[in-house]
Amino acid sequence: MPLPEWRLRLLRQLDAVLILFELILSIIFISLSYIRGSMYFRGVGVGLLIAWVTGAIAYLFKSKALITSK
């Protein structure tokens, strides 16, 4: 049973989708930390922000390696 086309496109770009999801979640948690005054939410938001930066850098190096290998 073949996968639908939208799922295949999503799976091909899964790393970029997850990086974007980390950025959105970090913004949500940092915003919640300011609204509620919670250091816990701020810590989770900063941790997700660090994960986002790390993932974005890795994605750039991966895409650069794919371009140069062609």
Secondary structure, 3 states (H helix, E strand, C coil): CCCCHHHHHHHHCHHHHHHHHHHHHHHHHHHHHHHHCCHHHHHHHHHHHHHHHHHHHHHHHHHHHHHHHC
